[in-house]
Amino acid sequence: MKENMHPQLHDVSVHCACGNEFMTRSTKKELRVEVCSNCHPFFTGKQRLMDTEGRVEKFNRKYGKKEAVEAPAAPAEEAAATTEA
């Protein structure tokens, strides 16, 4: 097998934006991440859903089911009554 083919692995400290810090191995010398297993919603069970602009409500207003407007049934009943007589 060829020598010096694989990259060198280093013991590095990973720094998360939440303040969590842990050790791992990587080809990079330093790792900084935004989300780790301590703050990720999948692992914590907390879901952070933010709809600050009201996009869901806007979609429901635009494409949601509209309530059927009831038309007056009297003309249809009158037409049926006149044809029976």
Backbone as CSV, one residue per row, in Angstrom:
resi,resn,N_x,N_y,N_z,CA_x,CA_y,CA_z,C_x,C_y,C_z
1,MET,0.846,-1.177,0.000,0.000,0.000,0.000,0.898,1.249,0.000
2,LYS,0.461,2.268,-0.696,1.267,3.482,-0.799,1.322,4.203,0.541
3,GLU,2.457,4.778,0.813,2.612,5.557,2.043,2.180,6.997,1.786
4,ASN,1.802,7.697,2.859,1.387,9.108,2.827,0.206,9.347,1.879
5,MET,-0.636,8.347,1.739,-1.803,8.482,0.880,-2.987,9.096,1.635
6,HIS,-3.138,8.703,2.891,-4.275,9.172,3.680,-3.919,10.445,4.437
7,PRO,-4.905,11.331,4.666,-4.626,12.560,5.416,-4.368,12.247,6.888
8,GLN,-3.654,13.127,7.539,-3.341,12.967,8.959,-4.559,13.331,9.801
9,LEU,-4.868,12.509,10.800,-5.960,12.797,11.731,-5.383,13.419,12.991
10,HIS,-6.068,14.448,13.471,-5.640,15.163,14.669,-6.739,15.074,15.709
11,ASP,-6.350,15.073,16.985,-7.333,15.213,18.054,-7.689,16.690,18.142
12,VAL,-8.973,17.011,17.932,-9.400,18.409,17.932,-10.536,18.619,18.925
13,SER,-10.679,19.829,19.346,-11.770,20.226,20.214,-12.820,20.926,19.353
14,VAL,-14.054,20.460,19.429,-15.152,21.047,18.653,-15.873,22.043,19.552
15,HIS,-16.055,23.273,19.061,-16.733,24.331,19.808,-18.077,24.610,19.136
16,CYS,-19.149,24.498,19.906,-20.492,24.770,19.386,-20.918,26.189,19.769
17,ALA,-21.857,26.745,19.024,-22.364,28.085,19.310,-23.112,28.131,20.642
18,CYS,-23.647,26.981,21.094,-24.383,26.948,22.362,-23.442,26.921,23.567
19,GLY,-22.143,26.735,23.317,-21.174,26.712,24.410,-20.662,25.316,24.713
20,ASN,-21.231,24.308,24.103,-20.789,22.935,24.318,-19.433,22.733,23.645
21,GLU,-18.580,21.939,24.293,-17.260,21.659,23.744,-16.963,20.187,23.958
22,PHE,-16.490,19.496,22.900,-16.148,18.082,23.024,-14.977,17.761,22.108
23,MET,-14.361,16.617,22.349,-13.177,16.198,21.598,-13.565,15.161,20.543
24,THR,-12.896,15.224,19.400,-13.073,14.251,18.323,-11.792,14.221,17.500
25,ARG,-11.818,13.469,16.426,-10.666,13.419,15.519,-11.097,13.971,14.171
26,SER,-10.209,14.733,13.540,-10.525,15.342,12.259,-9.235,15.640,11.509
27,THR,-9.386,15.867,10.215,-8.241,16.279,9.411,-7.973,17.768,9.579
28,LYS,-8.953,18.520,10.070,-8.775,19.947,10.330,-8.190,20.131,11.726
29,LYS,-7.586,21.258,11.943,-6.947,21.534,13.232,-7.942,22.047,14.275
30,GLU,-9.008,22.723,13.815,-9.991,23.311,14.736,-11.372,23.250,14.089
31,LEU,-12.411,22.938,14.878,-13.778,22.882,14.363,-14.682,23.770,15.202
32,ARG,-15.456,24.592,14.511,-16.487,25.414,15.150,-17.792,25.129,14.429
33,VAL,-18.828,24.747,15.189,-20.112,24.384,14.598,-21.213,25.250,15.188
34,GLU,-22.330,25.343,14.466,-23.473,26.131,14.936,-24.431,25.291,15.769
35,VAL,-24.561,24.002,15.420,-25.517,23.132,16.098,-24.813,21.832,16.460
36,CYS,-25.011,21.368,17.695,-24.440,20.092,18.123,-25.565,19.214,18.683
37,SER,-25.212,18.049,19.201,-26.232,17.136,19.711,-26.888,17.656,20.990
38,ASN,-26.271,18.607,21.686,-26.887,19.173,22.895,-27.928,20.235,22.584
39,CYS,-27.856,20.848,21.405,-28.802,21.923,21.101,-29.640,21.636,19.857
40,HIS,-29.418,20.533,19.155,-30.191,20.214,17.957,-31.595,19.754,18.359
41,PRO,-32.656,20.248,17.690,-34.030,19.887,18.056,-34.318,18.398,17.964
42,PHE,-33.692,17.681,17.066,-33.944,16.245,16.937,-33.502,15.499,18.189
43,PHE,-32.370,15.871,18.751,-31.837,15.176,19.914,-32.430,15.684,21.220
44,THR,-32.807,16.951,21.284,-33.331,17.513,22.524,-34.832,17.322,22.667
45,GLY,-35.540,17.107,21.558,-36.989,16.970,21.610,-37.708,18.304,21.587
46,LYS,-36.982,19.392,21.548,-37.575,20.725,21.498,-37.495,21.219,20.064
47,GLN,-38.614,21.582,19.522,-38.622,22.081,18.151,-38.809,23.579,18.181
48,ARG,-37.931,24.272,17.493,-38.015,25.725,17.428,-38.594,26.099,16.078
49,LEU,-39.894,26.326,16.035,-40.567,26.708,14.805,-40.931,28.179,14.925
50,MET,-40.394,28.982,14.068,-40.705,30.402,14.124,-41.376,30.819,12.824
51,ASP,-42.543,31.369,12.956,-43.260,31.891,11.805,-43.552,33.354,12.100
52,THR,-42.513,34.153,12.079,-42.657,35.552,12.478,-43.360,36.383,11.430
53,GLU,-43.341,35.937,10.187,-43.952,36.737,9.136,-45.361,36.280,8.793
54,GLY,-45.878,35.272,9.475,-47.233,34.820,9.223,-47.396,34.114,7.894
55,ARG,-46.375,33.396,7.452,-46.433,32.749,6.144,-47.469,31.640,6.090
56,VAL,-47.612,30.899,7.194,-48.577,29.790,7.207,-49.993,30.328,7.081
57,GLU,-50.303,31.353,7.849,-51.642,31.928,7.778,-51.906,32.530,6.406
58,LYS,-50.885,33.168,5.831,-51.038,33.760,4.508,-51.313,32.677,3.467
59,PHE,-50.606,31.546,3.560,-50.838,30.430,2.638,-52.246,29.884,2.809
60,ASN,-52.684,29.708,4.068,-54.027,29.174,4.316,-55.104,30.123,3.807
61,ARG,-54.867,31.416,3.936,-55.851,32.368,3.414,-55.913,32.317,1.896
62,LYS,-54.756,32.157,1.265,-54.707,32.191,-0.186,-55.162,30.880,-0.821
63,TYR,-54.686,29.741,-0.290,-54.949,28.458,-0.922,-55.802,27.510,-0.086
64,GLY,-56.154,27.890,1.116,-56.921,27.015,1.991,-58.333,26.811,1.474
65,LYS,-58.999,25.822,2.049,-60.378,25.550,1.641,-61.257,26.728,2.018
66,LYS,-62.048,27.141,1.085,-62.959,28.251,1.337,-64.318,27.666,1.704
67,GLU,-64.982,28.319,2.622,-66.306,27.863,3.018,-67.273,28.106,1.878
68,ALA,-68.112,27.128,1.605,-69.071,27.239,0.509,-70.120,28.281,0.858
69,VAL,-70.344,29.169,-0.054,-71.358,30.195,0.138,-72.695,29.576,-0.249
70,GLU,-73.607,29.586,0.696,-74.906,28.959,0.437,-75.769,29.881,-0.411
71,ALA,-76.165,29.381,-1.546,-77.054,30.137,-2.421,-78.485,29.927,-1.931
72,PRO,-79.348,30.887,-2.134,-80.733,30.706,-1.714,-81.369,29.521,-2.441
73,ALA,-81.950,28.615,-1.687,-82.538,27.410,-2.259,-83.979,27.646,-2.696
74,ALA,-84.546,28.788,-2.402,-85.945,29.056,-2.714,-86.246,28.996,-4.207
75,PRO,-85.457,29.569,-5.102,-85.809,29.498,-6.521,-85.819,28.059,-7.047
76,ALA,-84.945,27.219,-6.559,-84.927,25.823,-7.018,-86.166,25.092,-6.516
77,GLU,-86.578,25.359,-5.304,-87.771,24.709,-4.756,-89.026,25.193,-5.479
78,GLU,-89.060,26.493,-5.833,-90.215,27.023,-6.532,-90.323,26.411,-7.926
79,ALA,-89.177,26.215,-8.582,-89.194,25.629,-9.932,-89.681,24.188,-9.866
80,ALA,-89.265,23.463,-8.839,-89.698,22.070,-8.705,-91.196,21.998,-8.373
81,ALA,-91.694,22.939,-7.595,-93.106,22.943,-7.221,-93.971,23.269,-8.423
82,THR,-93.530,24.159,-9.298,-94.337,24.543,-10.455,-94.373,23.431,-11.493
83,THR,-93.321,22.636,-11.620,-93.330,21.556,-12.604,-94.160,20.375,-12.129
84,GLU,-94.335,20.208,-10.819,-95.120,19.095,-10.305,-96.619,19.359,-10.458
85,ALA,-97.003,20.590,-10.421,-98.425,20.917,-10.428,-99.085,20.841,-11.768
